[in-house]
Amino acid sequence: MLSVITAVLPALLFAQEQQAALHNDQTGSGSFQVKVDQFADLSILRYQINGWDMLTTDQKKLVYYLTEAGYAGRDIIYDQNYKYNLSIRHALEHIVANYTGARSGKDWEAFMVYTKRVWFSNGIHHHYSMDKIQPGFSQDYFEFLMMETNTWVDPEVVQAIFDPAIAPKKVSLDSNKDLLLSSATNFYDDDISEQEALEFYQARIDKKASKPISYGLNSKLVKTDKGLEERVWHVDGMYGTAIEQIIYWLDKAVGVAENPAQANALKLLIDYYKTGDLATWDAYNIAWSEATDGDIDYINSFIEVYNDPLGYRGSYESIVEINDFEASAQMKVMADNVQWFEDKSPIQDAHKKKKVVGVSYKVVNVAGESGDASPSTPIGVNLPNANWIRAAHGSKSVSLGNIVEAYNNAGSSGLLKEFAYTKEEIERSKKYGQLAGKLHTAMHEVIGHASGQINPGVGTPKETLKNYASTLEEGRADLVALYYIYDEKLIELGLIPSLEVGMAEYDGYIRNGMMLQLRRLELGAVVEESHMRNRQMIAQWCYEKGKKDNVIEKKVVNGKTYFVVNDYAKLRTLFGELLREIQRIKSEGDYAAGKALVENYGVKVDPAIHKEVLNRSAKLSSAPYGGFINPRLNPVMDADGNIIDVVVEYPDNFTRQMMDYARRYSNLPAMN
């Protein structure tokens, strides 16, 4: 629950594949095309692997093996997201590969948009809103395509595609409904209720444990004749055929590890995949957290719990990272001063850590992503998630530098010009916006998630705060970043030239939380995604609490609404007050207060403002969401079949990459 900061794109055919050349630009020059496609509400981008030629051959091999391990498990996230996703994806891919009719016209174009949306979201539900994606073509046309390509799909699966009443929401956080029965995720059997699942784990969890096991992290909860049981994800259990391939590539990675600590962590991860033992998972996370030497790192396994409405089960993801030496050196100063930030925090003294242990921060360049991290990717990661491991053994925080760079190079200033109130705001954002965003990400991860502690005897947030835990945690980390980005300490540390950087971040954060992010929602919808709830909760709370002093002013000019920060110092004070309260909620496990905060400020949408945002945004060309095509790593072999080099290619066609992945990495059956 601690790791992901999502990014918004800044204002910012298979039959022909053999004839299409891969775009290959390894120069890093300005000729590299970042944006390659746009459809629905999505932009498809590319990123470059900066510094690739600086790696040794063994380092290149290590990166190659780790990326292959990640891709080997990509089927898993589809199945986790919804039980019919793999059946649907296989059918769509079979049609794309084999249809010989007219690949043009309204119906075919709508079919391809739907197919690409399914690839982007790893299933038939929107990756962010969680709503089921509605096809822009008829069931009759789909059945025609199936007949023409000899594609067979169970009628229940076809009905699931086209009937809006079936599985309408991947993850429901509506506290007025049964969270499991109203969610489509495949982490629980369809007939298991929220209360049944909670009782199952309440009987197993020791709330007094100083080193609590991450129960449920790597299993599906199923109902049998004997009652509820866990189907564990390991090589001899559920998802075994994919996990076998993950292990194969991880084992190769061990052979070229940069140092013994890195190799030991990889071996523990392999053991975890073989056994499914959660104590081994903890041992792996400790070893991984302490393996800080080397230029290559990775994330791989069942990690983030956002897709489980109860916050137990981890979605499969993989990110392979190469250290960005220059940028990491610049940002190391923040990790070195993490105790100062903790000591000066506005939270209660009882909730502060007396000693913040082992926070490492690096800027990295991504070499490949898979599972829940692709195509839609985080821009910052902080792991491990277990609070007790972080407290005793430290954590790793990374900013995905080349991903951020690609986003920045793909955007336009249209949204900024449309929603910023003054030229001064616009110029400040252009001058300091990118630096402010990087610092916010760094402080969110390094200081935010590392800060604070839970009171003795209080359970973990997923037990105490339940469906509000993720929103509150992301809000807590955001507030730490917001509080300190307008602090002169950052000038003293050489991280910012002036407090105008903080002003730029405050302008943008309020603008986004109050208005801009609403362009992601359909008119009439409420906010349900945890990060969106977090941002709106903070912005709305500060707007309301600051009304007396006119801290944030709502202005309407020529029918256009703006939210303008009038007093940056007082806004910082409000950020500190809200941070103090959210930390108290987490430390004390105050579910009622957490629920009230999220529901009152983070969920409901002003319909008039929402309609206005949609109308103003529709005139612009930028898409609300962006995701990435991965580079392709091609091993070069000698006469004996040994890898002597790995060459990077940069594909420029989303459909071709997804079809290539379908051929190379379809390791699971349609139903699991």
C-alpha positions in Angstrom: 0.0 0.0 0.0 3.0 2.3 0.4 4.7 2.1 -3.0 2.8 3.7 -5.8 2.6 7.3 -6.9 0.7 7.3 -10.1 1.3 9.8 -12.9 -1.1 11.7 -15.1 0.1 12.7 -18.6 1.2 16.3 -18.1 -0.7 19.2 -19.6 1.0 17.2 -20.8 -1.5 -5.5 -37.6 -0.4 -8.4 -36.6 -0.9 -9.5 -40.2 1.6 -6.9 -41.3 4.1 -7.3 -38.5 6.9 -8.8 -40.6 6.8 -5.7 -42.9 6.9 -3.2 -40.0 10.3 -2.1 -38.8 11.1 -1.4 -35.2 12.1 2.2 -34.6 15.5 2.1 -33.0 17.1 5.3 -31.6 19.9 4.6 -29.1 21.4 8.1 -29.4 19.1 9.8 -26.8 18.8 12.6 -29.3 15.9 14.9 -29.6 14.7 12.9 -32.6 13.3 10.2 -30.3 9.5 10.2 -30.6 7.9 9.8 -27.2 4.2 9.8 -28.1 3.2 7.1 -30.6 -0.6 6.6 -30.2 -3.7 8.0 -28.7 -7.2 6.5 -28.3 -10.1 6.8 -25.9 -8.7 8.6 -22.9 -5.2 7.2 -23.3 -1.9 8.2 -24.8 0.8 5.6 -25.6 4.3 6.7 -25.0 7.9 5.4 -25.1 10.8 5.8 -22.8 14.6 5.4 -23.4 17.0 3.4 -21.2 19.5 6.1 -20.4 23.1 4.9 -19.7 22.6 1.4 -21.3 26.0 1.4 -23.0 27.7 2.1 -19.6 26.7 -1.3 -18.3 29.0 -4.3 -18.4 27.9 -7.4 -20.3 27.0 -9.2 -17.1 24.9 -6.2 -16.0 23.1 -6.2 -19.3 22.4 -9.9 -18.9 21.1 -9.4 -15.4 18.7 -6.7 -16.7 17.6 -9.0 -19.5 16.9 -12.0 -17.2 15.0 -9.8 -14.7 12.8 -8.3 -17.4 12.1 -11.8 -18.9 11.1 -12.9 -15.4 8.7 -10.0 -15.2 7.1 -10.7 -18.6 6.8 -14.4 -17.7 4.1 -13.5 -15.1 2.1 -10.9 -17.1 -0.9 -13.3 -17.5 -1.3 -13.3 -13.7 -2.5 -9.7 -13.4 -5.2 -10.3 -16.0 -6.5 -13.2 -14.1 -6.3 -11.4 -10.8 -8.2 -8.5 -12.1 -11.2 -10.5 -13.3 -11.9 -14.2 -13.8 -12.8 -13.9 -17.5 -10.0 -11.5 -18.5 -7.7 -14.1 -20.0 -10.6 -15.7 -22.0 -11.5 -12.3 -23.4 -7.9 -11.3 -24.1 -7.2 -14.6 -25.9 -10.3 -14.1 -28.0 -9.4 -10.5 -28.9 -5.9 -11.5 -29.9 -7.1 -14.5 -31.9 -9.3 -12.2 -33.9 -6.6 -9.6 -34.4 -4.2 -12.3 -35.6 -6.6 -14.1 -38.0 -9.3 -11.8 -39.3 -8.9 -11.5 -43.1 -11.8 -9.1 -43.7 -11.9 -5.4 -43.9 -9.7 -3.8 -41.2 -11.4 -0.5 -41.5 -14.7 1.2 -40.8 -16.5 2.2 -37.6 -17.0 -1.2 -36.2 -13.5 -2.5 -36.8 -12.0 0.7 -35.4 -14.2 0.4 -32.3 -13.1 -3.2 -31.9 -9.4 -2.2 -32.0 -9.9 0.6 -29.6 -11.6 -1.8 -27.2 -8.8 -4.4 -27.6 -6.1 -1.8 -26.9 -8.0 -0.6 -23.9 -8.1 -4.1 -22.5 -4.4 -4.5 -23.1 -3.8 -1.1 -21.4 -5.9 -2.0 -18.3 -4.9 -5.6 -18.1 -8.5 -6.6 -18.4 -12.0 -5.3 -19.1 -12.1 -2.7 -16.3 -10.6 0.8 -16.6 -7.2 0.8 -14.9 -8.1 3.9 -12.9 -11.8 4.4 -12.5 -12.4 0.7 -12.1 -15.5 0.8 -14.2 -16.1 -1.8 -16.8 -15.1 -0.7 -20.3 -18.1 -0.6 -22.6 -17.5 -1.8 -26.2 -18.2 0.7 -28.9 -19.4 -2.2 -31.2 -22.3 -4.6 -31.0 -22.4 -8.1 -29.7 -23.6 -9.2 -33.2 -20.4 -7.7 -34.7 -18.2 -9.5 -32.1 -19.9 -12.8 -32.8 -19.4 -12.2 -36.5 -15.7 -11.7 -35.9 -15.5 -14.8 -33.8 -17.2 -16.8 -36.6 -14.9 -15.4 -39.3 -11.8 -16.3 -37.3 -13.0 -19.6 -35.8 -12.8 -18.1 -32.3 -14.7 -19.7 -29.5 -15.7 -18.1 -26.3 -18.1 -19.4 -23.6 -21.5 -17.5 -23.9 -21.1 -16.4 -20.3 -17.9 -14.7 -21.2 -19.5 -12.9 -24.1 -22.3 -11.8 -21.9 -19.8 -10.4 -19.4 -18.4 -8.2 -22.1 -21.7 -6.7 -23.2 -24.0 -6.7 -20.2 -23.4 -3.6 -18.1 -24.9 -5.2 -15.1 -22.3 -8.0 -14.9 -19.1 -7.1 -13.0 -19.6 -3.4 -13.4 -16.8 -2.4 -11.0 -13.4 -4.1 -10.6 -12.9 -2.6 -7.1 -15.7 -1.1 -5.2 -14.9 1.0 -2.1 -18.5 2.0 -1.5 -19.0 1.4 2.3 -22.7 1.0 1.8 -22.2 -2.2 -0.2 -20.5 -5.5 0.5 -17.0 -4.7 -0.7 -16.4 -8.2 -2.1 -19.8 -9.0 -3.6 -19.7 -5.6 -5.4 -16.1 -6.0 -6.7 -15.1 -8.1 -9.8 -11.5 -8.9 -8.8 -10.6 -12.5 -8.8 -9.1 -12.6 -5.4 -12.1 -14.2 -3.8 -14.8 -16.7 -5.0 -17.8 -14.9 -6.2 -20.0 -15.9 -3.3 -17.7 -15.0 -0.5 -18.9 -12.0 1.5 -16.9 -9.3 3.1 -17.9 -10.5 6.5 -16.9 -14.1 5.8 -13.4 -13.0 4.6 -12.8 -10.7 7.5 -13.8 -13.4 10.0 -11.5 -15.9 8.3 -8.5 -13.6 8.8 -9.5 -12.2 12.2 -9.3 -15.8 13.5 -5.7 -16.0 12.2 -4.2 -12.6 12.8 -2.3 -12.0 16.0 -2.9 -8.2 16.6 -0.2 -8.2 19.2 2.5 -9.6 16.9 5.5 -7.4 16.6 6.3 -9.0 13.2 2.9 -9.6 11.6 2.6 -12.0 8.7 1.1 -10.5 5.5 -1.8 -12.9 5.5 -3.6 -13.3 2.2 -0.9 -11.6 0.2 -0.3 -14.4 -2.2 -3.5 -16.4 -2.4 -7.0 -16.6 -3.6 -9.7 -17.2 -0.9 -12.1 -19.9 -2.1 -15.1 -21.6 -0.6 -15.0 -25.4 -0.3 -17.1 -28.1 1.4 -14.8 -27.7 4.4 -15.3 -23.9 4.5 -13.0 -21.1 3.3 -9.5 -22.0 2.1 -6.6 -20.3 0.5 -5.3 -21.3 -3.0 -1.7 -20.2 -2.7 0.1 -18.7 -5.7 3.3 -20.8 -6.0 5.0 -23.1 -8.4 2.9 -26.2 -7.4 -0.3 -24.2 -6.8 -2.3 -21.6 -8.5 -0.5 -19.8 -11.4 2.2 -22.5 -11.3 2.9 -22.6 -15.0 3.7 -18.9 -15.1 5.6 -19.0 -11.8 7.7 -21.8 -13.2 8.9 -19.5 -16.0 9.5 -16.6 -13.5 11.7 -18.9 -11.4 13.6 -20.0 -14.6 14.6 -16.5 -15.4 15.3 -15.5 -11.8 17.6 -18.4 -11.5 19.6 -17.2 -14.4 19.7 -13.7 -12.8 21.3 -15.3 -9.7 24.2 -16.4 -11.9 25.1 -12.8 -12.9 24.2 -11.0 -9.7 26.4 -8.0 -9.0 27.2 -9.1 -5.4 26.4 -11.8 -2.8 23.7 -9.7 -1.1 21.8 -9.3 -4.3 22.2 -13.0 -5.2 21.0 -14.0 -1.7 17.8 -11.9 -2.1 17.1 -13.4 -5.5 17.5 -16.9 -4.0 15.0 -16.1 -1.3 12.5 -14.7 -3.9 12.9 -18.0 -5.8 12.3 -19.9 -2.6 9.2 -17.9 -1.9 7.8 -18.6 -5.4 8.5 -22.3 -4.9 6.9 -22.6 -1.4 4.4 -19.7 -1.1 5.6 -19.3 2.5 4.9 -15.8 3.8 7.7 -16.1 6.4 10.1 -16.5 3.4 8.5 -13.5 1.9 9.5 -11.4 5.0 13.0 -12.9 4.9 13.3 -11.9 1.2 12.1 -8.4 1.9 14.6 -7.9 4.6 17.4 -9.2 2.4 16.2 -7.1 -0.5 16.0 -3.9 1.6 19.5 -4.4 2.8 21.0 -5.2 -0.6 21.7 -1.6 -1.5 25.0 -2.0 -3.4 25.0 -2.4 -7.1 23.7 -0.6 -10.1 20.7 -2.9 -11.0 17.6 -3.4 -8.9 14.1 -4.8 -9.4 10.6 -5.2 -8.0 9.0 -8.6 -8.6 6.1 -10.5 -7.0 2.7 -10.0 -5.5 3.0 -6.6 -3.8 0.5 -3.8 -3.9 -3.0 -4.3 -2.4 -5.0 -1.5 -4.1 -6.9 -4.0 -6.2 -8.2 -5.9 -3.2 -11.0 -4.0 -1.6 -10.0 -5.5 1.8 -6.3 -4.7 1.3 -4.9 -8.3 1.8 -4.0 -9.6 -1.7 -1.0 -8.4 -3.7 -1.2 -7.7 -7.4 1.6 -9.2 -9.6 4.1 -6.6 -10.8 7.6 -6.2 -12.1 9.9 -3.2 -12.6 13.6 -3.5 -13.5 15.8 -0.5 -12.7 19.2 0.8 -13.5 20.7 3.5 -11.3 20.9 7.0 -12.6 24.2 8.0 -10.9 24.1 11.8 -11.3 20.5 12.3 -10.3 20.8 9.9 -7.4 23.8 11.8 -6.0 21.8 15.0 -6.2 18.9 13.5 -4.2 20.9 11.5 -1.7 20.9 14.6 0.6 17.2 14.1 1.2 17.6 10.6 2.5 20.6 11.7 4.6 18.4 14.3 6.4 15.3 12.1 6.9 15.6 12.2 10.7 15.5 16.0 10.6 12.2 16.0 8.7 10.7 13.4 11.1 11.8 15.5 14.2 10.3 18.7 12.7 7.1 17.1 11.5 3.8 18.7 12.8 2.5 15.3 13.9 2.2 14.4 17.6 5.5 13.5 19.3 4.1 10.2 20.3 3.6 9.3 16.7 7.1 10.2 15.5 9.9 7.6 15.0 12.8 8.2 17.4 15.1 6.7 14.8 14.2 6.5 11.1 16.2 3.5 9.8 17.8 2.9 6.5 15.9 5.0 3.9 17.7 4.7 0.6 16.7 6.9 -2.3 17.7 6.6 -5.9 16.7 8.0 -9.2 16.6 5.0 -11.6 16.0 4.3 -15.3 13.4 1.7 -16.0 14.5 -1.1 -18.4 11.2 -3.0 -18.4 7.9 -3.3 -16.6 5.1 -5.9 -16.4 2.0 -6.8 -14.5 0.3 -4.1 -12.6 3.1 -1.7 -13.4 2.5 -1.8 -17.2 1.5 -0.2 -19.4 0.3 2.3 -16.8 3.3 2.8 -14.5 4.1 4.5 -11.2 6.6 7.3 -11.2 7.9 6.6 -7.7 8.1 3.5 -5.6 8.8 2.9 -1.9 9.1 -0.7 -0.5 8.7 -3.0 1.4 5.2 -2.4 2.6 5.4 -4.2 6.0 5.7 -1.5 8.6 7.8 -3.6 11.0 10.4 -4.4 8.3 10.7 -0.7 7.3 11.1 0.3 11.0 13.8 -2.3 11.7 15.6 -2.8 8.4 14.8 0.2 6.3 13.3 0.7 2.9 14.1 1.6 -0.7 12.7 4.6 -2.4 13.1 5.2 -6.1 12.0 7.8 -8.6 11.6 6.4 -12.1 13.6 9.1 -13.8 13.3 8.1 -17.5 9.5 7.6 -17.1 9.2 11.1 -15.6 11.3 12.4 -18.4 9.2 10.8 -21.1 6.0 12.2 -19.5 7.5 15.7 -19.5 8.6 15.4 -23.1 5.2 14.2 -24.3 2.9 16.8 -22.8 1.7 20.2 -23.8 0.8 23.4 -21.9 -2.8 23.4 -23.0 -4.3 22.3 -19.6 -2.1 24.7 -17.7 -3.1 27.7 -19.8 -6.8 26.7 -19.6 -7.0 26.2 -15.8 -4.4 28.4 -14.3 -5.8 31.8 -13.3 -2.9 34.2 -13.9 0.1 34.5 -16.2 2.2 34.5 -13.1 1.0 31.0 -12.2 1.6 29.8 -15.7 5.2 31.2 -15.8 6.0 29.8 -12.4 4.8 26.4 -13.4 6.8 26.4 -16.6 9.9 27.5 -14.7 9.6 25.3 -11.6 6.9 22.7 -12.2 9.1 19.9 -13.2 11.5 20.4 -10.3 8.5 20.7 -7.9 7.0 17.4 -9.2 10.3 15.6 -8.8 10.7 16.8 -5.3 7.2 16.0 -4.4 7.7 12.4 -5.6 11.0 12.1 -3.7 9.6 13.5 -0.4 6.4 11.5 -0.7 8.4 8.3 -0.9 11.5 9.0 1.2 10.1 11.1 4.0 6.3 10.5 3.7 6.0 6.7 3.7 9.0 6.4 6.1 7.5 8.7 8.7 5.3 8.1 11.7 4.6 5.0 13.7 1.5 3.0 14.8 0.7 2.9 18.6 1.6 -0.3 20.4 -1.2 -2.9 20.2 -2.9 -1.2 17.3 -3.4 -3.5 14.2 -2.1 -2.8 10.7 -4.0 -0.2 8.7 -5.6 -2.9 6.5 -7.2 -4.3 9.7 -8.1 -1.0 11.4 -8.8 1.4 8.5 -10.0 -1.2 6.0 -11.2 0.1 2.7 -9.9 3.6 3.6 -6.4 2.6 4.4 -4.8 3.2 1.0 -6.4 6.6 0.5 -5.3 7.8 4.0 -1.8 6.5 3.5 -1.3 8.1 0.2 -2.8 11.3 1.7 -0.4 11.1 4.6 2.6 10.8 2.3 1.4 13.6 0.0 0.9 15.9 3.0 4.5 15.3 4.2 5.7 16.3 0.8 3.5 19.3 0.6 4.4 20.5 4.1 8.1 20.4 3.4 8.3 21.6 -0.2 7.6 25.1 1.1 10.3 25.0 3.8 13.5 27.0 3.7 15.4 23.9 4.8 15.2 22.8 1.1 17.0 25.9 0.1 19.6 25.3 2.8 20.1 21.8 1.4 20.5 23.0 -2.1 17.4 21.2 -3.4 15.5 24.3 -4.5 16.6 27.8 -5.5 13.6 29.5 -3.8 10.2 29.0 -2.2 8.6 29.6 -5.6 9.2 25.9 -6.2 6.8 25.2 -3.3 4.4 27.8 -4.6 4.3 26.1 -8.0 3.6 22.8 -6.3 0.8 24.3 -4.2 -0.8 25.9 -7.3 -0.7 22.6 -9.2 -1.9 20.4 -6.4 -4.9 22.5 -5.6 -5.7 22.9 -9.3 -5.6 19.2 -9.8 -7.4 18.1 -6.6 -10.2 20.6 -7.0 -10.7 20.4 -10.8 -8.3 18.9 -13.2 -8.5 15.2 -12.1 -12.2 15.3 -12.6 -11.7 15.0 -16.4 -10.9 11.3 -15.6 -14.5 10.7 -14.5 -17.7 10.3 -16.4 -20.3 12.9 -15.6 -22.3 11.8 -12.5 -19.6 9.5 -11.1 -18.1 9.7 -7.7 -14.4 9.5 -6.9 -13.5 5.9 -6.1 -9.8 5.4 -6.9 -7.6 5.8 -3.8 -5.1 8.3 -5.3 -7.9 10.5 -6.7 -9.7 10.4 -3.4 -6.5 11.4 -1.6 -5.9 14.4 -3.7 -9.5 15.7 -3.6 -9.7 15.0 0.1 -6.6 17.2 0.8 -7.7 20.0 -1.6 -11.3 20.1 -0.5 -10.4 20.0 3.2 -7.9 22.8 2.9 -10.4 24.9 0.8 -13.1 24.5 3.4 -10.9 25.0 6.5 -9.2 28.1 4.9 -12.4 29.9 3.8 -12.3 32.2 6.8 -8.9 33.5 5.9 -9.5 33.2 2.1 -6.5 30.9 1.8 -7.8 29.3 -1.4 -10.3 31.5 -3.4 -12.8 30.3 -5.9 -13.0 32.7 -8.8 -15.4 32.7 -11.7 -14.4 34.7 -14.8 -16.4 34.6 -18.0 -18.1 31.5 -16.9 -14.8 29.7 -16.1 -14.0 28.6 -12.6 -10.5 28.9 -11.0 -9.2 27.9 -7.6 -6.4 30.4 -6.6 -4.0 30.1 -3.7 -3.9 33.5 -1.9 -1.8 32.6 1.1 0.9 30.0 0.7 2.1 30.1 4.3 -1.4 29.5 5.7 -2.0 26.7 3.2 1.2 25.1 4.5 -0.2 25.3 8.0 -3.4 23.7 6.9 -1.4 20.9 5.2 0.4 20.4 8.6 -2.9 20.3 10.5 -4.4 17.7 8.2 -1.2 15.6 8.3 -1.3 15.6 12.1 -4.9 14.3 12.1 -4.3 11.6 9.4 -1.2 10.4 11.3 -3.3 10.2 14.5 -6.0 8.2 12.6 -3.4 5.8 11.4 -1.5 5.6 14.7 -4.7 5.0 16.7 -6.5 3.0 14.1 -9.5 5.4 14.2 -11.7 3.9 11.5 -14.7 6.2 12.2 -12.6 9.4 11.8 -10.8 8.1 8.7 -14.1 7.1 7.1 -15.6 10.5 7.8 -12.6 12.4 6.4 -12.5 10.4 3.1 -16.3 10.3 2.6 -16.9 14.0 3.4 -14.0 15.4 1.3 -12.7 12.7 -1.1 -15.7 11.1 -2.7 -18.5 13.4 -3.7 -18.1 15.6 -6.8 -19.7 18.9 -7.5 -21.7 18.2 -10.8 -21.5 21.7 -12.1 -17.7 21.9 -11.7 -17.4 18.4 -13.1 -19.4 19.3 -16.2 -17.4 22.5 -16.7 -14.1 20.6 -16.4 -15.2 18.1 -19.0 -16.3 20.8 -21.4 -13.1 22.8 -21.1 -10.9 19.8 -21.3 -12.7 18.4 -24.4 -11.4 21.4 -26.4 -7.8 20.2 -25.8 -5.9 17.4 -27.4 -4.2 15.8 -24.4 -5.5 12.5 -22.9 -6.0 12.2 -19.2 -3.9 9.0 -18.9 -0.6 7.9 -20.3 1.1 4.5 -20.5 4.2 3.0 -22.1 5.5 0.6 -24.7 8.5 -1.2 -23.2 11.9 -1.3 -25.0 12.8 -4.7 -26.3 16.1 -6.3 -25.1 17.6 -8.6 -27.7 20.4 -10.9 -26.7 23.3 -11.3 -29.1 24.7 -14.9 -29.1 28.1 -16.3 -30.0 28.6 -19.5 -31.9 28.1 -21.6 -28.7 24.9 -19.9 -27.8 26.3 -17.7 -25.0 25.0 -14.2 -24.6 27.8 -11.7 -25.5 25.8 -8.6 -25.6 22.2 -7.3 -25.3 20.9 -4.7 -27.8 18.1 -2.3 -27.1 15.3 -1.7 -29.6 12.5 0.8 -29.2 9.2 -0.5 -30.7 6.8 2.2 -31.8 3.5 0.2 -32.2 1.4 -0.7 -29.2 -0.6 -3.4 -31.0 2.5 -5.2 -32.3 4.1 -5.2 -28.9 0.9 -6.6 -27.3 0.6 -9.3 -29.9 4.3 -10.2 -29.5 3.8 -10.6 -25.8 0.8 -12.8 -26.4 2.9 -15.2 -28.5 5.9 -15.2 -26.1 4.4 -14.9 -22.6 1.0 -16.6 -22.6 1.8 -18.9 -19.8 -1.6 -19.5 -18.2 -4.8 -21.2 -19.3 -7.9 -19.1 -19.9 -9.4 -20.2 -16.6 -7.4 -20.7 -13.4 
